[in-house]
Structure formats: C-alpha cells, structure tokens
Amino acid sequence: MWQQVGATEYLIAGLAIWLAILSIFLFKTISHYRKLTKGVKGQTLDKVLEEIIDKLNLHDQQKQQLIKHIQKLEDWQKICFSKHALIRFNPFEDTGGDQSFVLSLLDGTNNGVVISSLHSRGGTRVYAKGVFGAKPTTHPFSKEEKEVVEKAARQV
C-alpha cells in the first residue's frame, strides 16, 4: 500500500508540474497575443493578420504597376533626345568671334540630328544632317560635326 501511495503522489506531483508548465505557456501566449493586437480595438488577431496580408497584396500589385511604368518610361526615353552637345567655332579667317556652331541632338541609341550654322560676312547658312548610331546617314560629317556627335554619344 505504501508503494501505491508513493506512486500516486509521484503521479500527482508530475501532473502538477505539467499543469504549471502548461499554465506558464498559456500566460505567455496570451501576453504575446495581447501585444500583437495592442492598439486594435474590437478586432481579433485573425482580422489583424488578414488586413496585413491584404495590404501586402496591394503593395505587391502597386510594385508591379510601378515596374511596368518604369519600363515604359525607359523605353520612351530611348527614343527622345536625351544627349546633346554644342561646339562654337570660327570657320573663316575674315570674321571675328566664334559665331558659327554645331549642335548635336541624340536619343538613347545615338540616333538623331546634327545642326550646323556657318556664319560669314555675307550671311549665315544652316545645315542639318541625320545621325544613326553616332554615324552620318547620307552626308559625311565635317571635323566639328564629328567631334560634337562623339561628345554627345559619350553621355550616359
């Protein structure tokens, strides 16, 4: 009988320890739950987590839209004049100052136009030449035109 009482006492003590461990775990869980829902009135943890997931999904959608928009802008930028250079010079000895110029306007793929203005005492003449891949399309470049196109093409 003493052995039976001893076994019962051990069983009760083991159950008491187990109950204490479970109680501590329960109090920690409840405390953690209250911290998670702190500041949220009338909502359960499930509702709070669902709102967070909905916001994350919305942010993912917005991020995808922004990525598409940025890609469109990058594609558009490639066909807009984004590189430019200007050189002023004096092509004739009988005129004073650098009143002549060469202007290069290129897009992201180095296509565009070169505009040259030659000023002399008798008048000013303006010429335009097409540029494709930083090279002339039909007419060869003068020294100044080649220099200004290369200068513009080096821009990022």
Contacts in CASP RR format, 6 or more apart in sequence:
PFRMAT RR
TARGET T0000
AUTHOR 0000-0000-0000
METHOD contacts of the structure
MODEL  1
MWQQVGATEYLIAGLAIWLAILSIFLFKTISHYRKLTKGVKGQTLDKVLE
EIIDKLNLHDQQKQQLIKHIQKLEDWQKICFSKHALIRFNPFEDTGGDQS
FVLSLLDGTNNGVVISSLHSRGGTRVYAKGVFGAKPTTHPFSKEEKEVVE
KAARQV
33 45 0 8 1.000
36 45 0 8 1.000
36 48 0 8 1.000
37 43 0 8 1.000
37 44 0 8 1.000
37 45 0 8 1.000
37 48 0 8 1.000
40 47 0 8 1.000
40 48 0 8 1.000
77 108 0 8 1.000
78 107 0 8 1.000
78 108 0 8 1.000
78 109 0 8 1.000
79 107 0 8 1.000
79 108 0 8 1.000
79 109 0 8 1.000
80 107 0 8 1.000
80 108 0 8 1.000
81 105 0 8 1.000
81 106 0 8 1.000
81 107 0 8 1.000
81 112 0 8 1.000
82 106 0 8 1.000
82 107 0 8 1.000
82 108 0 8 1.000
82 155 0 8 1.000
83 104 0 8 1.000
83 105 0 8 1.000
83 106 0 8 1.000
83 107 0 8 1.000
83 108 0 8 1.000
83 110 0 8 1.000
83 152 0 8 1.000
83 153 0 8 1.000
83 155 0 8 1.000
84 103 0 8 1.000
84 104 0 8 1.000
84 105 0 8 1.000
84 106 0 8 1.000
84 152 0 8 1.000
84 155 0 8 1.000
85 103 0 8 1.000
85 104 0 8 1.000
85 148 0 8 1.000
85 149 0 8 1.000
85 151 0 8 1.000
85 152 0 8 1.000
85 155 0 8 1.000
86 101 0 8 1.000
86 102 0 8 1.000
86 103 0 8 1.000
86 104 0 8 1.000
86 148 0 8 1.000
87 101 0 8 1.000
87 102 0 8 1.000
87 144 0 8 1.000
87 147 0 8 1.000
87 148 0 8 1.000
87 151 0 8 1.000
88 98 0 8 1.000
88 99 0 8 1.000
88 100 0 8 1.000
88 101 0 8 1.000
89 98 0 8 1.000
89 100 0 8 1.000
89 101 0 8 1.000
89 102 0 8 1.000
89 144 0 8 1.000
90 96 0 8 1.000
90 97 0 8 1.000
90 98 0 8 1.000
90 99 0 8 1.000
90 100 0 8 1.000
91 100 0 8 1.000
91 118 0 8 1.000
91 120 0 8 1.000
92 120 0 8 1.000
94 120 0 8 1.000
94 121 0 8 1.000
95 119 0 8 1.000
95 120 0 8 1.000
95 121 0 8 1.000
99 119 0 8 1.000
99 124 0 8 1.000
100 116 0 8 1.000
100 117 0 8 1.000
100 118 0 8 1.000
100 119 0 8 1.000
101 116 0 8 1.000
101 117 0 8 1.000
102 114 0 8 1.000
102 115 0 8 1.000
102 116 0 8 1.000
102 117 0 8 1.000
102 142 0 8 1.000
102 144 0 8 1.000
102 145 0 8 1.000
102 147 0 8 1.000
102 148 0 8 1.000
103 114 0 8 1.000
103 115 0 8 1.000
103 116 0 8 1.000
103 148 0 8 1.000
104 112 0 8 1.000
104 113 0 8 1.000
104 114 0 8 1.000
104 115 0 8 1.000
104 131 0 8 1.000
104 145 0 8 1.000
104 148 0 8 1.000
104 149 0 8 1.000
104 151 0 8 1.000
104 152 0 8 1.000
105 112 0 8 1.000
105 113 0 8 1.000
105 114 0 8 1.000
105 115 0 8 1.000
105 152 0 8 1.000
106 112 0 8 1.000
106 131 0 8 1.000
106 134 0 8 1.000
106 149 0 8 1.000
106 152 0 8 1.000
106 153 0 8 1.000
109 133 0 8 1.000
110 131 0 8 1.000
110 132 0 8 1.000
110 133 0 8 1.000
110 134 0 8 1.000
110 152 0 8 1.000
110 153 0 8 1.000
111 131 0 8 1.000
111 132 0 8 1.000
111 133 0 8 1.000
112 130 0 8 1.000
112 131 0 8 1.000
112 132 0 8 1.000
113 128 0 8 1.000
113 129 0 8 1.000
113 130 0 8 1.000
113 131 0 8 1.000
114 128 0 8 1.000
114 129 0 8 1.000
114 130 0 8 1.000
114 131 0 8 1.000
114 141 0 8 1.000
114 145 0 8 1.000
114 148 0 8 1.000
114 149 0 8 1.000
115 126 0 8 1.000
115 127 0 8 1.000
115 128 0 8 1.000
116 126 0 8 1.000
116 127 0 8 1.000
116 128 0 8 1.000
116 129 0 8 1.000
116 142 0 8 1.000
116 144 0 8 1.000
116 145 0 8 1.000
117 124 0 8 1.000
117 125 0 8 1.000
117 126 0 8 1.000
117 127 0 8 1.000
118 124 0 8 1.000
118 125 0 8 1.000
118 126 0 8 1.000
118 127 0 8 1.000
129 136 0 8 1.000
129 137 0 8 1.000
129 138 0 8 1.000
129 139 0 8 1.000
129 141 0 8 1.000
129 145 0 8 1.000
130 136 0 8 1.000
130 137 0 8 1.000
130 138 0 8 1.000
131 137 0 8 1.000
131 149 0 8 1.000
133 153 0 8 1.000
134 149 0 8 1.000
134 150 0 8 1.000
134 153 0 8 1.000
136 145 0 8 1.000
141 149 0 8 1.000
END
